[in-house]
Amino acid sequence: MKRDSRLSGVLHVLLHMAEHEGPATSEILARAMQTNPVVIRRILSGLRERGFVRSEKGHGGGWVLARDLSGITLRDVYDAIGNPALLAISNRTETPDCLVEQAVNAALADSFQEAEAMLLARFGNITLKMLHDDFHTRFTSAFPNREKDHIHEH
């Protein structure tokens, strides 16, 4: 089953934007993400609607964060991208009249709901500022003598 990595990708883009001095073009962000600028524009236009980013037009324009990183949680971003499925497993539904399948599905459904509720609560407690700080700690440890302007190089 294909995994949905949109949340991870959007968070990645937002953190790259936080590291960029001034507006970041779709082309710059696409290079950092190793994707197409059209993909970046699609992602960011959805986030613009939620007030997380804004675009600046003209020479020197691009995308900028519209809110402080400490005011954006993983849950906020998850909601902004349309609440994709959190779990890759689900109930069997081939024989809905089967009482065994009903019992199994009821137990699994309760477990899935509890797991999703716990995960979403955790997402609500993690801010982009926390991810930003974790990145800087990792960067400083991994590259103690490297300049910050090399962050966009993977």
Secondary structure, 3 states (H helix, E strand, C coil): CCCCCHHHHHHHHHHHHHHCCCCECHHHHHHHHCCCHHHHHHHHHHHHHCCCEEEECCCCCEEEECCCHHHCEHHHHHHHCCCCCCCCCCCCCCCCCCHHHHHHHHHHHHHHHHHHHHHHHHHHCCEHHHHHHHHHHHHHHHCCCCCHHHCCCC
